[in-house]
Amino acid sequence: ESFFRIKCDQIYSLRDDVSIEKASEKHRELEKYLSNFNEKDITIQKATLRLQTHPIVLNLIERNLDDGKKLVLDCLAKAKELKDIELQIMFLYHLTDFLVLEGKLQEYIDISEESLALENQLQKHTPYYHAILQHLIDAYIFKGGNTEKVLQYIDELYNDPTYMIQTYALYLKLLGKPDTDAVIRDEVLKKFEVKDVKELVENFEILGKDLNSNDFYKLLFEGSKAL
């Protein structure tokens, strides 16, 4: 299984960094490899499902909404049959990509919340966990309201040292929304021991000095909106 996951990661890397053609070639190799095993074996069924993420992504890239969404939903149904929570999270995550293209904000939020609930059933979070939180933060801020929940999710990311530096722009994005009330604002100011938003922005600009140029620009942009 670890060998197979490494090979799947190679497909993702090839697709992102080399070419779709090279990734598809590796995908076909893995399909052929799996065909040598008993398809009734649960492990092989799960591996075959995991392999479907590549054609799902290709459908997304090519904006084949009907075919791509049908494939995702079919895979999700099979993942539920197999009672594999990690696979369910994976396909729910891919489903949200198609919901973005369809402009279905509330369904996007509902599916992301469903994914988060599944994550919380696991002893160890999947690689999708932080992205799901990020998606929910952005979606709720775009929709408006739910500021307490948004703050909770940003705090969750902040508490992970790997993602802490990415949250400064998110705090400012939340404070820059007109519907963010004084209670939420004061809670953020208290957390970072500053007297006002201006001081918070100045602190974040210092704390965020190691961000890449794009993320630092995002921090400055959200800071200007929050002031």
Accessible surface in RSA format (square Angstrom, percent):
REM  Atomic radii and reference values for relative SASA: ProtOr
REM  Chains: A
REM  Algorithm: Lee & Richards
REM  Probe-radius: 1.40
REM  Slices: 20
REM RES _ NUM      All-atoms   Total-Side   Main-Chain    Non-polar    All polar
REM                ABS   REL    ABS   REL    ABS   REL    ABS   REL    ABS   REL
RES GLU A   1   135.90  78.0  90.47  68.4  45.42 108.1  35.84  69.3 100.06  81.7
RES SER A   2    85.78  72.5  76.49 102.1   9.29  21.4  48.10 102.4  37.68  52.8
RES PHE A   3    96.78  48.4  93.97  58.2   2.81   7.3  96.52  58.5   0.26   0.8
RES PHE A   4    11.68   5.8  11.49   7.1   0.18   0.5  11.49   7.0   0.18   0.5
RES ARG A   5    83.43  35.0  82.79  42.2   0.64   1.5  37.79  51.6  45.64  27.7
RES ILE A   6   101.16  57.6 100.40  74.8   0.75   1.8 100.89  72.7   0.26   0.7
RES LYS A   7    49.69  24.2  49.69  30.5   0.00   0.0  15.45  13.9  34.23  36.5
RES CYS A   8     3.67   2.8   3.67   4.1   0.00   0.0   2.38   6.0   1.29   1.4
RES ASP A   9    79.08  55.4  78.15  77.8   0.93   2.2  24.92  58.6  54.16  54.0
RES GLN A  10    65.06  36.4  62.07  45.4   2.99   7.1  28.38  60.4  36.68  27.8
RES ILE A  11     2.23   1.3   2.23   1.7   0.00   0.0   2.23   1.6   0.00   0.0
RES TYR A  12    56.73  26.5  56.73  32.3   0.00   0.0  54.65  41.1   2.07   2.6
RES SER A  13    58.70  49.6  54.43  72.6   4.28   9.9  27.54  58.6  31.16  43.7
RES LEU A  14    41.63  23.2  41.37  29.6   0.27   0.7  41.59  29.2   0.04   0.1
RES ARG A  15    35.41  14.9  20.61  10.5  14.80  35.2   2.98   4.1  32.43  19.7
RES ASP A  16   109.39  76.6  73.45  73.1  35.94  85.0  24.28  57.1  85.11  84.9
RES ASP A  17   117.61  82.4  80.89  80.5  36.72  86.8  31.78  74.8  85.84  85.6
RES VAL A  18    95.54  62.9  61.56  55.7  33.98  81.9  65.44  56.9  30.10  81.7
RES SER A  19    34.76  29.4  26.96  36.0   7.80  18.0  31.71  67.5   3.05   4.3
RES ILE A  20    63.68  36.2  61.17  45.6   2.52   6.1  61.17  44.0   2.52   6.8
RES GLU A  21   126.82  72.8 119.90  90.7   6.92  16.5  69.95 135.3  56.87  46.4
RES LYS A  22   108.21  52.8 105.81  64.9   2.39   5.7  58.00  52.2  50.21  53.5
RES ALA A  23     0.00   0.0   0.00   0.0   0.00   0.0   0.00   0.0   0.00   0.0
RES SER A  24    19.16  16.2  19.04  25.4   0.12   0.3  15.12  32.2   4.04   5.7
RES GLU A  25    81.28  46.7  80.73  61.1   0.56   1.3  21.15  40.9  60.13  49.1
RES LYS A  26    43.69  21.3  42.91  26.3   0.78   1.9  15.21  13.7  28.48  30.3
RES HIS A  27    16.52   9.0  16.52  11.5   0.00   0.0   9.33   9.6   7.19   8.4
RES ARG A  28   142.20  59.7 137.31  70.0   4.89  11.6  64.32  87.9  77.87  47.2
RES GLU A  29    88.46  50.8  78.91  59.7   9.55  22.7  42.50  82.2  45.96  37.5
RES LEU A  30     6.41   3.6   6.23   4.5   0.18   0.4   6.41   4.5   0.00   0.0
RES GLU A  31    76.85  44.1  68.84  52.1   8.01  19.1  24.30  47.0  52.55  42.9
RES LYS A  32   156.90  76.5 150.52  92.4   6.38  15.2  99.19  89.3  57.71  61.5
RES TYR A  33    84.96  39.7  80.85  46.0   4.10  10.7  57.96  43.6  26.99  33.3
RES LEU A  34    12.95   7.2  10.26   7.3   2.68   6.7  10.43   7.3   2.51   6.8
RES SER A  35    85.12  71.9  47.61  63.5  37.51  86.4  48.65 103.6  36.47  51.1
RES ASN A  36   117.50  81.0  80.22  77.5  37.28  89.8  26.34  63.4  91.15  88.1
RES PHE A  37    93.20  46.6  77.20  47.8  16.00  41.6  82.45  50.0  10.76  30.8
RES ASN A  38    98.21  67.7  81.33  78.6  16.88  40.6  36.29  87.3  61.92  59.9
RES GLU A  39   137.80  79.1 129.95  98.3   7.84  18.7  45.91  88.8  91.89  75.0
RES LYS A  40   165.40  80.7 150.68  92.5  14.72  35.0  93.98  84.6  71.42  76.1
RES ASP A  41    65.67  46.0  55.51  55.2  10.16  24.0  15.51  36.5  50.16  50.0
RES ILE A  42    90.46  51.5  87.90  65.5   2.56   6.2  87.90  63.3   2.56   7.0
RES THR A  43    72.26  51.4  69.13  70.1   3.12   7.4  37.12  49.9  35.14  53.1
RES ILE A  44    22.66  12.9  22.66  16.9   0.00   0.0  22.66  16.3   0.00   0.0
RES GLN A  45    62.28  34.8  56.18  41.1   6.10  14.5  22.62  48.1  39.66  30.1
RES LYS A  46    65.21  31.8  64.64  39.7   0.57   1.4  24.62  22.2  40.59  43.2
RES ALA A  47    11.92  11.0   7.97  12.3   3.95   9.0  11.75  16.5   0.17   0.4
RES THR A  48    60.20  42.8  60.20  61.0   0.00   0.0  52.84  71.0   7.36  11.1
RES LEU A  49     9.93   5.5   9.74   7.0   0.20   0.5   9.92   7.0   0.01   0.0
RES ARG A  50    26.63  11.2  26.44  13.5   0.19   0.5   1.64   2.2  24.99  15.1
RES LEU A  51     3.91   2.2   2.47   1.8   1.44   3.6   3.59   2.5   0.32   0.9
RES GLN A  52    36.93  20.6  36.93  27.0   0.00   0.0   9.04  19.2  27.89  21.2
RES THR A  53     3.66   2.6   3.66   3.7   0.00   0.0   2.01   2.7   1.65   2.5
RES HIS A  54     4.06   2.2   4.06   2.8   0.00   0.0   4.06   4.2   0.00   0.0
RES PRO A  55    31.48  22.9  30.52  27.8   0.95   3.5  31.01  25.6   0.46   2.9
RES ILE A  56     0.88   0.5   0.88   0.7   0.00   0.0   0.88   0.6   0.00   0.0
RES VAL A  57    22.02  14.5  21.90  19.8   0.12   0.3  22.02  19.1   0.00   0.0
RES LEU A  58    33.64  18.7  33.63  24.1   0.02   0.0  33.64  23.6   0.00   0.0
RES ASN A  59    23.03  15.9  22.56  21.8   0.47   1.1   0.90   2.2  22.13  21.4
RES LEU A  60    40.71  22.7  36.78  26.3   3.93   9.9  36.78  25.8   3.93  10.6
RES ILE A  61    91.89  52.3  64.64  48.2  27.26  65.7  72.28  52.0  19.61  53.2
RES GLU A  62   112.17  64.4  85.48  64.7  26.69  63.5  40.54  78.4  71.64  58.5
RES ARG A  63   162.81  68.4 145.98  74.4  16.83  40.1  49.46  67.6 113.34  68.7
RES ASN A  64    56.46  38.9  50.44  48.7   6.03  14.5  10.54  25.4  45.93  44.4
RES LEU A  65    53.09  29.6  49.60  35.5   3.49   8.8  49.80  35.0   3.29   8.9
RES ASP A  66   125.61  88.0 112.26 111.7  13.35  31.6  38.17  89.8  87.44  87.2
RES ASP A  67    94.80  66.4  88.18  87.8   6.62  15.6  18.56  43.7  76.24  76.0
RES GLY A  68     0.00   0.0   0.00   N/A   0.00   0.0   0.00   0.0   0.00   0.0
RES LYS A  69    34.97  17.1  34.97  21.5   0.00   0.0  23.57  21.2  11.40  12.1
RES LYS A  70   131.68  64.2 127.38  78.2   4.30  10.2  97.91  88.1  33.76  36.0
RES LEU A  71    42.40  23.6  40.42  28.9   1.98   5.0  42.16  29.6   0.24   0.6
RES VAL A  72     0.00   0.0   0.00   0.0   0.00   0.0   0.00   0.0   0.00   0.0
RES LEU A  73    79.95  44.5  74.76  53.5   5.19  13.0  75.05  52.7   4.89  13.2
RES ASP A  74    55.75  39.1  52.52  52.3   3.23   7.6  13.30  31.3  42.45  42.3
RES CYS A  75     2.83   2.1   2.83   3.2   0.00   0.0   0.00   0.0   2.83   3.1
RES LEU A  76    11.88   6.6  11.88   8.5   0.00   0.0  11.88   8.3   0.00   0.0
RES ALA A  77    49.47  45.5  43.82  67.6   5.65  12.9  47.82  67.3   1.65   4.4
RES LYS A  78   109.73  53.5 109.54  67.2   0.18   0.4  57.63  51.9  52.10  55.5
RES ALA A  79     0.00   0.0   0.00   0.0   0.00   0.0   0.00   0.0   0.00   0.0
RES LYS A  80    98.50  48.1  88.00  54.0  10.50  25.0  48.41  43.6  50.09  53.4
RES GLU A  81   134.35  77.1 106.68  80.7  27.67  65.9  48.36  93.5  85.99  70.2
RES LEU A  82    34.85  19.4  17.50  12.5  17.35  43.6  21.60  15.2  13.25  35.6
RES LYS A  83   172.62  84.2 149.23  91.6  23.39  55.7 107.51  96.8  65.11  69.4
RES ASP A  84    22.75  15.9  18.84  18.8   3.91   9.2   5.56  13.1  17.18  17.1
RES ILE A  85    43.38  24.7  39.46  29.4   3.92   9.4  39.46  28.4   3.92  10.6
RES GLU A  86    45.11  25.9  43.76  33.1   1.36   3.2  10.10  19.5  35.01  28.6
RES LEU A  87     0.82   0.5   0.82   0.6   0.00   0.0   0.82   0.6   0.00   0.0
RES GLN A  88    20.02  11.2  20.02  14.6   0.00   0.0   0.00   0.0  20.02  15.2
RES ILE A  89     0.00   0.0   0.00   0.0   0.00   0.0   0.00   0.0   0.00   0.0
RES MET A  90     4.41   2.3   4.41   2.9   0.00   0.0   4.41   3.7   0.00   0.0
RES PHE A  91     0.00   0.0   0.00   0.0   0.00   0.0   0.00   0.0   0.00   0.0
RES LEU A  92     1.10   0.6   1.10   0.8   0.00   0.0   1.10   0.8   0.00   0.0
RES TYR A  93    43.05  20.1  41.72  23.7   1.33   3.5  17.35  13.0  25.70  31.7
RES HIS A  94    17.83   9.7  17.75  12.3   0.09   0.2  14.81  15.3   3.02   3.5
RES LEU A  95     5.49   3.1   5.49   3.9   0.00   0.0   5.49   3.9   0.00   0.0
RES THR A  96     2.82   2.0   2.81   2.8   0.01   0.0   2.14   2.9   0.68   1.0
RES ASP A  97    36.09  25.3  32.47  32.3   3.61   8.5   4.24  10.0  31.85  31.8
RES PHE A  98     0.63   0.3   0.63   0.4   0.00   0.0   0.63   0.4   0.00   0.0
RES LEU A  99     0.23   0.1   0.00   0.0   0.23   0.6   0.00   0.0   0.23   0.6
RES VAL A 100    89.91  59.2  72.40  65.5  17.51  42.2  78.27  68.0  11.64  31.6
RES LEU A 101    54.31  30.2  24.47  17.5  29.85  75.0  27.69  19.4  26.62  71.6
RES GLU A 102    59.32  34.1  27.61  20.9  31.71  75.5  16.56  32.0  42.76  34.9
RES GLY A 103    63.44  78.2   0.00   N/A  63.44  78.2  34.94  95.9  28.51  63.8
RES LYS A 104    87.39  42.6  79.75  48.9   7.64  18.2  53.98  48.6  33.42  35.6
RES LEU A 105    57.66  32.1  50.56  36.2   7.11  17.9  54.44  38.2   3.23   8.7
RES GLN A 106    83.36  46.6  79.51  58.1   3.85   9.2  59.20 126.0  24.16  18.3
RES GLU A 107    68.43  39.3  64.13  48.5   4.30  10.2  26.46  51.2  41.97  34.3
RES TYR A 108    23.59  11.0  23.59  13.4   0.00   0.0  12.00   9.0  11.59  14.3
RES ILE A 109     1.87   1.1   1.87   1.4   0.00   0.0   1.87   1.3   0.00   0.0
RES ASP A 110    76.58  53.6  67.99  67.7   8.59  20.3  27.73  65.3  48.85  48.7
RES ILE A 111    23.50  13.4  23.50  17.5   0.00   0.0  23.50  16.9   0.00   0.0
RES SER A 112     2.89   2.4   2.04   2.7   0.84   1.9   1.16   2.5   1.72   2.4
RES GLU A 113    41.55  23.9  37.63  28.5   3.92   9.3  26.17  50.6  15.38  12.6
RES GLU A 114    68.25  39.2  60.90  46.1   7.35  17.5  33.83  65.4  34.42  28.1
RES SER A 115     1.03   0.9   1.03   1.4   0.00   0.0   0.27   0.6   0.77   1.1
RES LEU A 116    11.71   6.5  11.71   8.4   0.00   0.0  11.71   8.2   0.00   0.0
RES ALA A 117    56.28  51.7  46.33  71.5   9.95  22.6  52.32  73.7   3.96  10.5
RES LEU A 118    21.40  11.9  21.40  15.3   0.00   0.0  21.40  15.0   0.00   0.0
RES GLU A 119     0.00   0.0   0.00   0.0   0.00   0.0   0.00   0.0   0.00   0.0
RES ASN A 120   100.76  69.5  69.29  67.0  31.48  75.8  27.77  66.8  72.99  70.6
RES GLN A 121   115.86  64.8  80.06  58.5  35.79  85.2  36.50  77.7  79.35  60.2
RES LEU A 122    49.41  27.5  34.03  24.3  15.37  38.6  36.05  25.3  13.36  36.0
RES GLN A 123   197.80 110.6 151.54 110.8  46.26 110.1  61.42 130.7 136.38 103.4
RES LYS A 124   178.51  87.1 165.23 101.4  13.28  31.6 111.17 100.1  67.34  71.7
RES HIS A 125    74.29  40.6  57.27  39.8  17.02  43.5  39.42  40.6  34.87  40.6
RES THR A 126    10.38   7.4   2.21   2.2   8.17  19.5   6.29   8.4   4.09   6.2
RES PRO A 127   119.14  86.8  84.35  76.9  34.79 126.5  97.82  80.8  21.32 132.5
RES TYR A 128    40.28  18.8  39.77  22.6   0.50   1.3  25.58  19.2  14.70  18.1
RES TYR A 129    12.96   6.0  12.96   7.4   0.00   0.0   5.68   4.3   7.28   9.0
RES HIS A 130    37.81  20.7  36.32  25.2   1.49   3.8  25.70  26.5  12.10  14.1
RES ALA A 131    32.35  29.7  24.30  37.5   8.05  18.3  30.37  42.8   1.98   5.3
RES ILE A 132     3.46   2.0   3.15   2.3   0.31   0.7   3.46   2.5   0.00   0.0
RES LEU A 133     2.03   1.1   2.03   1.5   0.00   0.0   2.03   1.4   0.00   0.0
RES GLN A 134    56.86  31.8  56.86  41.6   0.00   0.0  27.11  57.7  29.75  22.6
RES HIS A 135    41.38  22.6  40.12  27.9   1.27   3.2  17.71  18.3  23.67  27.5
RES LEU A 136     0.00   0.0   0.00   0.0   0.00   0.0   0.00   0.0   0.00   0.0
RES ILE A 137     0.00   0.0   0.00   0.0   0.00   0.0   0.00   0.0   0.00   0.0
RES ASP A 138    48.46  33.9  45.32  45.1   3.15   7.4  20.74  48.8  27.72  27.6
RES ALA A 139     6.42   5.9   1.12   1.7   5.30  12.1   6.09   8.6   0.33   0.9
RES TYR A 140    11.69   5.5  11.69   6.7   0.00   0.0   4.07   3.1   7.62   9.4
RES ILE A 141     7.48   4.3   3.90   2.9   3.57   8.6   7.48   5.4   0.00   0.0
RES PHE A 142   157.97  79.0 137.32  85.1  20.65  53.7 142.29  86.3  15.67  44.9
RES LYS A 143   101.11  49.3  69.91  42.9  31.20  74.3  48.81  43.9  52.30  55.7
RES GLY A 144    19.61  24.2   0.00   N/A  19.61  24.2  12.76  35.0   6.85  15.3
RES GLY A 145    32.82  40.5   0.00   N/A  32.82  40.5  29.34  80.5   3.49   7.8
RES ASN A 146    66.47  45.8  42.79  41.4  23.67  57.0  12.66  30.5  53.81  52.0
RES THR A 147    16.98  12.1  14.92  15.1   2.06   4.9   3.51   4.7  13.48  20.4
RES GLU A 148   133.62  76.7 126.06  95.4   7.56  18.0  42.72  82.6  90.90  74.2
RES LYS A 149    75.25  36.7  71.18  43.7   4.07   9.7  37.53  33.8  37.72  40.2
RES VAL A 150     0.62   0.4   0.62   0.6   0.00   0.0   0.62   0.5   0.00   0.0
RES LEU A 151     7.07   3.9   7.07   5.1   0.00   0.0   7.07   5.0   0.00   0.0
RES GLN A 152   113.13  63.3 105.05  76.8   8.09  19.3  38.16  81.2  74.97  56.9
RES TYR A 153    13.86   6.5  13.86   7.9   0.00   0.0   5.68   4.3   8.19  10.1
RES ILE A 154     0.00   0.0   0.00   0.0   0.00   0.0   0.00   0.0   0.00   0.0
RES ASP A 155    32.56  22.8  32.56  32.4   0.00   0.0  11.73  27.6  20.84  20.8
RES GLU A 156    76.76  44.1  71.15  53.8   5.62  13.4   8.07  15.6  68.69  56.1
RES LEU A 157     4.80   2.7   4.80   3.4   0.00   0.0   4.80   3.4   0.00   0.0
RES TYR A 158    45.44  21.2  45.44  25.9   0.00   0.0  15.30  11.5  30.14  37.2
RES ASN A 159   104.46  72.0  77.24  74.6  27.22  65.6  29.15  70.2  75.31  72.8
RES ASP A 160    37.46  26.2  33.72  33.6   3.74   8.9  12.98  30.5  24.48  24.4
RES PRO A 161   113.99  83.1  94.44  86.1  19.55  71.1  95.80  79.1  18.19 113.1
RES THR A 162   106.39  75.7  82.48  83.6  23.91  57.0  59.72  80.2  46.67  70.6
RES TYR A 163    76.43  35.7  76.43  43.5   0.00   0.0  40.54  30.5  35.89  44.2
RES MET A 164    62.23  32.2  62.23  41.2   0.00   0.0  36.70  31.2  25.53  33.8
RES ILE A 165    45.83  26.1  44.75  33.3   1.07   2.6  44.75  32.2   1.07   2.9
RES GLN A 166    74.61  41.7  66.16  48.3   8.45  20.1  24.35  51.8  50.26  38.1
RES THR A 167     0.13   0.1   0.13   0.1   0.00   0.0   0.13   0.2   0.00   0.0
RES TYR A 168    11.09   5.2  11.09   6.3   0.00   0.0   0.67   0.5  10.42  12.8
RES ALA A 169     9.83   9.0   8.54  13.2   1.29   2.9   8.76  12.3   1.07   2.8
RES LEU A 170    11.26   6.3  11.26   8.1   0.00   0.0  11.26   7.9   0.00   0.0
RES TYR A 171     0.00   0.0   0.00   0.0   0.00   0.0   0.00   0.0   0.00   0.0
RES LEU A 172     0.33   0.2   0.33   0.2   0.00   0.0   0.33   0.2   0.00   0.0
RES LYS A 173    60.18  29.4  57.09  35.0   3.09   7.4  25.14  22.6  35.04  37.3
RES LEU A 174     1.78   1.0   1.78   1.3   0.00   0.0   1.78   1.3   0.00   0.0
RES LEU A 175    20.59  11.5   1.20   0.9  19.40  48.8   1.66   1.2  18.93  50.9
RES GLY A 176    23.06  28.4   0.00   N/A  23.06  28.4   4.61  12.6  18.45  41.3
RES LYS A 177    60.55  29.5  56.60  34.7   3.94   9.4  21.10  19.0  39.45  42.0
RES PRO A 178   133.08  97.0  92.43  84.3  40.66 147.8 106.13  87.6  26.96 167.5
RES ASP A 179    68.38  47.9  43.30  43.1  25.08  59.3  47.86 112.6  20.52  20.5
RES THR A 180    19.90  14.2   1.36   1.4  18.54  44.2   1.39   1.9  18.52  28.0
RES ASP A 181    75.38  52.8  65.80  65.5   9.58  22.7  39.97  94.1  35.42  35.3
RES ALA A 182    50.29  46.2  43.37  66.9   6.92  15.7  43.72  61.6   6.57  17.4
RES VAL A 183   107.83  71.0 102.93  93.2   4.91  11.8 106.45  92.5   1.38   3.7
RES ILE A 184     3.11   1.8   3.11   2.3   0.00   0.0   3.11   2.2   0.00   0.0
RES ARG A 185    96.19  40.4  96.19  49.0   0.00   0.0  21.35  29.2  74.84  45.4
RES ASP A 186    71.79  50.3  67.45  67.1   4.34  10.3  28.53  67.1  43.26  43.1
RES GLU A 187    90.86  52.2  83.09  62.9   7.76  18.5  37.65  72.8  53.20  43.4
RES VAL A 188     0.79   0.5   0.00   0.0   0.79   1.9   0.79   0.7   0.00   0.0
RES LEU A 189    16.19   9.0  16.19  11.6   0.00   0.0  16.19  11.4   0.00   0.0
RES LYS A 190   170.93  83.4 155.47  95.4  15.46  36.8 106.09  95.5  64.84  69.1
RES LYS A 191    82.92  40.5  50.01  30.7  32.91  78.4  36.44  32.8  46.49  49.5
RES PHE A 192    28.08  14.0  13.72   8.5  14.36  37.4  18.34  11.1   9.73  27.9
RES GLU A 193   158.08  90.8 126.86  96.0  31.22  74.3  49.52  95.8 108.56  88.6
RES VAL A 194    15.49  10.2   0.19   0.2  15.29  36.8   3.66   3.2  11.83  32.1
RES LYS A 195   164.73  80.4 130.73  80.2  34.00  80.9 107.09  96.4  57.64  61.4
RES ASP A 196    54.04  37.9  53.02  52.8   1.02   2.4  28.52  67.1  25.52  25.5
RES VAL A 197    22.96  15.1  21.32  19.3   1.64   3.9  21.32  18.5   1.64   4.4
RES LYS A 198   124.25  60.6 122.52  75.2   1.74   4.1  91.94  82.8  32.31  34.4
RES GLU A 199    48.97  28.1  47.98  36.3   0.98   2.3  13.83  26.8  35.13  28.7
RES LEU A 200     0.00   0.0   0.00   0.0   0.00   0.0   0.00   0.0   0.00   0.0
RES VAL A 201     9.32   6.1   9.20   8.3   0.13   0.3   9.20   8.0   0.13   0.3
RES GLU A 202    77.52  44.5  75.43  57.1   2.09   5.0  34.64  67.0  42.88  35.0
RES ASN A 203    49.22  33.9  47.74  46.1   1.48   3.6   7.20  17.3  42.03  40.6
RES PHE A 204     0.18   0.1   0.18   0.1   0.00   0.0   0.18   0.1   0.00   0.0
RES GLU A 205    63.08  36.2  57.79  43.7   5.29  12.6   8.86  17.1  54.22  44.3
RES ILE A 206   116.80  66.5 112.19  83.6   4.62  11.1 116.38  83.8   0.42   1.1
RES LEU A 207    90.32  50.3  74.52  53.3  15.80  39.7  78.42  55.1  11.90  32.0
RES GLY A 208     0.00   0.0   0.00   N/A   0.00   0.0   0.00   0.0   0.00   0.0
RES LYS A 209   144.28  70.4 117.65  72.2  26.63  63.4  86.08  77.5  58.20  62.0
RES ASP A 210   111.59  78.2  80.52  80.1  31.07  73.5  27.55  64.8  84.05  83.8
RES LEU A 211    21.91  12.2   5.30   3.8  16.61  41.8   8.16   5.7  13.76  37.0
RES ASN A 212    90.89  62.7  75.56  73.0  15.33  36.9  45.41 109.3  45.47  44.0
RES SER A 213    94.09  79.5  75.65 101.0  18.45  42.5  54.90 116.9  39.19  54.9
RES ASN A 214   117.69  81.2 111.74 108.0   5.95  14.3  23.30  56.1  94.39  91.2
RES ASP A 215    28.38  19.9  27.09  27.0   1.29   3.0   2.89   6.8  25.49  25.4
RES PHE A 216    58.26  29.1  58.26  36.1   0.00   0.0  58.26  35.3   0.00   0.0
RES TYR A 217   148.18  69.2 146.92  83.6   1.26   3.3 109.33  82.2  38.85  47.9
RES LYS A 218   107.77  52.6 105.92  65.0   1.85   4.4  59.51  53.6  48.26  51.4
RES LEU A 219     1.02   0.6   0.55   0.4   0.47   1.2   0.55   0.4   0.47   1.3
RES LEU A 220    70.92  39.5  64.41  46.1   6.51  16.4  65.42  45.9   5.50  14.8
RES PHE A 221    94.07  47.1  88.70  54.9   5.37  14.0  93.88  56.9   0.18   0.5
RES GLU A 222    11.81   6.8  11.81   8.9   0.00   0.0   0.80   1.5  11.01   9.0
RES GLY A 223     0.33   0.4   0.00   N/A   0.33   0.4   0.33   0.9   0.00   0.0
RES SER A 224    74.00  62.5  51.77  69.1  22.23  51.2  45.12  96.1  28.88  40.5
RES LYS A 225   111.00  54.2  87.16  53.5  23.85  56.8  56.50  50.9  54.50  58.1
RES ALA A 226    15.53  14.3   0.00   0.0  15.53  35.3   0.07   0.1  15.47  41.0
RES LEU A 227   121.69  67.8  64.02  45.8  57.67 145.0  92.40  64.9  29.30  78.8
END  Absolute sums over single chains surface
CHAIN  1 A    12768.8      10885.9       1883.0       6995.5       5773.4
END  Absolute sums over all chains
TOTAL         12768.8      10885.9       1883.0       6995.5       5773.4
